[in-house]
């Protein structure tokens, strides 16, 4: 009887210890499960906890960092390319007109200068360059900004907003270079025909075209007046 009780007690004690160890093992191990709810929700549900400690659910939004970074980098690359194009064309156009002004200022009566200034090639090249920049800078709002008033007339606010773009500024600069060079050529050729000094007026056309035109008109008038006075004195 004593031996039987001893065997039963020993077997019961082993079960209790085994159950205790299993309970402790499950409590310490726990679990951690992560899965995505759906593609549209773009959220992550995370299970963590233990068999005895309960279940805890954490929901975190899933942000597509790779896609967002790729889009942002593409936009920045596009902006950088447009900025580089505008800067390069600005420098190229400015450098392209300087040789013609140099010829008209340094050697106005040379045959090379006369033949060069008769050519229309510079205006064709600069005109194509301007057309290319205008095409790059054109947006659906360009016409609306140019003719913003109800009478279809330009307004200062609309023009200022339109010229906030570097590409638009570069195209406007090429437009000014072409107009200034054309005006300088007209002043130069008119000076050759009427034997009027034009170097100072040509220089002003490069920087301040309207002032250069006014300067040439005044110079031409003064030289004609001086020639008439000299002619009258010679008759006397």
Secondary structure, DSSP 4 states (H G I P E B T S, - for coil): -HHHHHHHHHHHHHHHHHHHHHHHHHHHH-EEEEEE--TTTTEEEEEEEETTTEEEEEEEE---HHHHHHHHHHHHHHHHHHHHHHHHHHHHHHHHHHHHHHHHHH-TTSHHHHHHHH--HHHHHHHHHHHHHHHHH--TTHHHHHT-STTS---HHHHHHHTTSHHHHHHHHHHHHHHHHHHHHHHHHHHHHHT---HHHHHHHHH-HHHHHHHHHHHHHHHHHHHHHHHHHHH-
